[in-house]
Amino acid sequence: MSCFVNNPADIRLGVIGMTPGNGHPYSWSAIINGFDGELMNRDCLEDGFRIYLNKVDSKMLGLPGVRVTHIACEGIERASHIAAISHIPQVCSSPLELLGQVDAVLLATDLADEQQRRAEPFVAAGMPIFIDKPLCGSMQALRYFSRQVQRGAPLLSSSSMRYAKELQPYHGGEIPELGRLQLISMSMPKQWMSYGIHALEAIYPITGCGYTSVQSLPLQDGMLVHLQHRRGIDVVISLLKNGVYGAPLQLLGTGGNLSLSYPDSFSAFKAQLTDFVQYLRTGQRPYDFQETIELIRLLLAAEHSSRMHHKKINLETAEWQI
């Protein structure tokens, strides 16, 4: 594979999109460009990322040879505010203005049903794009993205939980002190279609591919999802609408159990962005796109189960194949 940018030593990124409750246009821009702490703390409403950025040594900010140079998101005022905080020189009134002006785009929205629409102009233009989790919200859209990748479209999508440094020692699932892995459980707040992918992508590198079924069950204040893996592992994910982000991931095996916390959000986000930049420079995917396909299939199957009176979904049927 070859480089996706003209000058790997000087990469210009554009940030597009803004959705309520998702501060990634702020946080990704700040991680790459640095930020005005006084301005951010004075009038920034996105508390989650503001709290962890305030704990970061300024020397840890920045990616060598990379700058966010353009931004376009819902409302020119919001785009201008993000630009002022994170030193972004160009504020655009439309995402389409970024075409031809930047080397790659960060799509910083998490509304699954809108991701294809927002990404299509850049995919059609051959511009590299990173799409915030989840990649999409339907099997039709997933098939669209799969076709584009098969044709060589340079796109990535992931949750930062893939990069949680506290979980990475357990990737691959070979954990001698646990014996044979039997059960993994995790809890997330908010809605399944926006936050379920965080739990799925935290767990997936531990189990690897091979999920056979998904079933959702109702909770008083949310939803529970049960997934079965062909290695004999049960996965249970609970979504609580008023829950708190950061509940430990639990691993249970025949020989013991572990409770894993992941408090360092900054390092996970920075590693995620670093991987995208490395992809731009080398053309080498940091993980197979088939992993993203299976993760979105799991996300969609659980949502489908909830709509179908909590029917168990067999992932090996033709309906769920790409």
N, C-alpha and C positions, 0 to 999 in steps of 0.2 A: 504494500500500500504506500501511497505517496502523501505528502503533506497536503492539507486542505486549505492552507493560507499562503498568500504570496510571500509574506515576510514573517517567518516563524519567530523572529526576535522582536517583532513589533506588532502585536495582535490588537486590533480594535474590536471591542465587543459592543453590542447594542442590547439594551434591556427593554423588553416590551411587556405590557399587560400589568394589571393590578386588580386584585379581587379582595373583597372585604375579609379581614381577619388573616390575610396572607401577607406577611411583611417581606417576602423575598426580594422585591425590587429594591427595598432599602438595604437589607442585609447583604445580598450578593454584591451590590455596588460598593458597599462600605468595606467588605472583605477585600475586594480587588483594588479599590482606589484609595482606601482610607476614608476618614470622615471627620466632620466638624462636630466634636463632642458637645460643645456648648449649645450649638443650634439643635442638635438631635435631642438633647435632654430637655431643652426648653419647650419644644412644641411638637415632638414626635409622639403620635398616639399608639404606635406599634410597640407595646411594652415588652413582648417576648424577646425579640432580637435586641432591643435597646439594653435590656438587663445583661445579656451575655456579652454584648460588645463592650459594655463598660468595664468588664472584668479582663479584657484582652490587652496585653502589652502591645503598644502601637508597633513595636518592631515585628510582630507576628502578622501584621496586615500586609497585603499586597501580594501579587503574583508576578515574578520577574518577566518583563517584556510584555505585559498585558495591561490594558486600560479599558474601562468602560467609557466610551466617548460619546454615545448617543442614548437617549431614553425617550420612549413614547408610552404613555399609559393613560388609562381612563381619566380624563380631566387634565388640561394643561397646567392647572395650579398644582395638582399632586405631582406631576412629572417635574415641575420646576422646583418643588420642595425637596424631592429626592435628589435632584441634580445639585441643589445648593448644599445639602448635607454631605454628599459623596463626591463632590468636585467633578461632576459630569459636564463637559463644556457645551454639548449640543442637546437642546430640548426640542423634540419634534411633535407636531400635532397629530401625526398618524404613523402607525408602525411601518406603513409602506414607504415612508420617507427614508427608512434605514437601508433599503435595497441599494446596493452599490456604494454605500457610505461606510459600512463596517465589514469586518471579515467573518463574523459569526454573530448569532443572536441567542440570547437567553430569554426564553418564554417563561415568564415568572407568574403564571396563573395556575390555580389548582381546580378549576371547574372542568371536570372530565368531559362533559358534553360539548365544550367549546374549544377543546385543544386542537382538533383537526382544522376547524375553520380558521383559527388564529395562525396555525403553522403552515397551511397550504401555500400561501404566496411565497414563502421562503423556501419551502421544499421544492416548489415548481421552478424557482430561480436557481436551484442548486446551492443555496447558501447553507452552511452548516448551522445546526440549531440544537440547543439543549432545551428539552421540554420538561418543565416541572412535573412532579408526580401529581396525579396519575397520568400516564400517556394519553389515555382516551377513555370514553365511557360507553362504548358499544363494540360488538363484534365486527360490525361493518367498518367502523373507524380503525379497529385493530388490523383488519385485513388490508385497509388502505396503507397504513404505516408499514406493514410487513412487505407489501408489494414495493413500496418506495425504497426500503432498505435493500431488498433483493436487487433492485435496479441501481444500487450504489449511493442512494441518498445519505449524506453524512448527518445522521441525527442520533442523539442519545436521550434517554430519559431514566431517571432513577429517584428514589428517596434517599435522603442523607443518611438514613438508618443503615444502608449498605456499608457506610463508611464509619460507623461508630467504632472508635478504636477499642472500646471496652469489650466489644463483641467479636472483633476480628480473630482473636486467638481460637475461637470455637468454630470458625468457618471450616467447612469440610466435614464436620460432625464426628471426627475421630477424637473422642474425649475419654481417655483411659479410666480416669477416676469415676466416671459415670457408668461404665459398662455399656450395655446396649441401650441406646437412646429410645425412650418409650413415649414421652409426653413433653410437649413444649406449650407454654401458655404465656399470654401477654395481654395487657389492657391498653386501650387508647381512648382518648376523648373524642367528642364531636361526632361527625357522621362517617359512615362506612366508606362512601365513595370518595371522600377527601382524606381521611386519616387511616382507613384500613390498610392502605398501601404501605404506610410506615411500618406497621407490624409485620405485614407479609414480607417486606424487603429486609427487615431485621432477621427474620427467621429463615428465609429462603437460602442464603449462603451456608447456613448450618446444615440443612437437610439436603440441599441439592434438588435437582429436578425429580419429577416422578409422582406428582399428586394425582390421586385417582377419583376423589369425590369431595364435594363441599356441601355443607348444609347449614343454614342459618336458623336460629331459634330466637324467639322474642325475650327480651328482658324488660323489666318495669320501666327502665329509663334508657333503653338502648337495644343492643342486638348482640347475640353471641354467635360466633361462626366456628363450626367444627370441620376441620380438613383432615383427610386421611392420606397418608403417603405410602407408597408401595414398599418402603423399608420397614413397615410396621410401626410408624410413628404417628401418633395422634397430635394434632395441633388445635389449640383452643384459643380464640381471640375474642375478647369482649370489647364492645364499643359502648361507652357510657356518655350520653350527650353532655352531661355536666361534670364529666371526669376531669382529671388533671393529667397533663402530659408528663411522662417520665416514670411510669410504673415499671418495676423491674421485669425483665424477661426471665421466666422460670424454665429450667431444664431438669427433667427427671429421667433417670436411667435405672437399670437393674442394680447398679452398685452405689448410687448416691444421687444427690441433687445439687443444683447451683441456682443462685439468684443473682442476676447480672443487671447492674445499673449502668446508665450511660449519660453522665452529667455534662460531658464536654461537647455541647452543640457546635461551638465554633470550629473545633478541629474537624468534625464530620463535614460541615458545610465547605470548609476550605479544601479538604481532600476531594470532595465531590467536584468542585470547580477545577481543581488541579487536574483531575482525570480528564475532564472535558478539554482543557487546554492541551494536555498531552495528546489526546486524540486528534485535535486540530493539527498538531505539529508532526505527528507520525502516521496518521491514518489507521492506527491499530486500535481496535476496540478494547476497552478495559474489561469488558465482559460480553459474552455472546448475546446477540439480540434475541435469541430464542429464550433466554431467561426473562427478558422483559415481556415477551409474548405470554409465557406461562403465568407470570405474576398478574398480568392484566386479565387473563382468563380466570384466575382464581378470584380476583376482585369482582368481575362481572358475574361469575357463577353464584357467588354468595348473595349478591344483590338480586339476581334472578330467583334464587331460592326463597328469599323473603317475600317476593311478589307472588310466588306460586305456593302460598300457604305453607312455607318452610319445607318444601319438598327436597329430598336429597338429590343432588345433581351428580350424575355420572359424567366425569370429564372425558371419558374415553369414547363417548358417542360422537357421531359425525357433526352434530350441532355445535360442538365445542372445539372443533379442529380448525386450523388455519390453512 
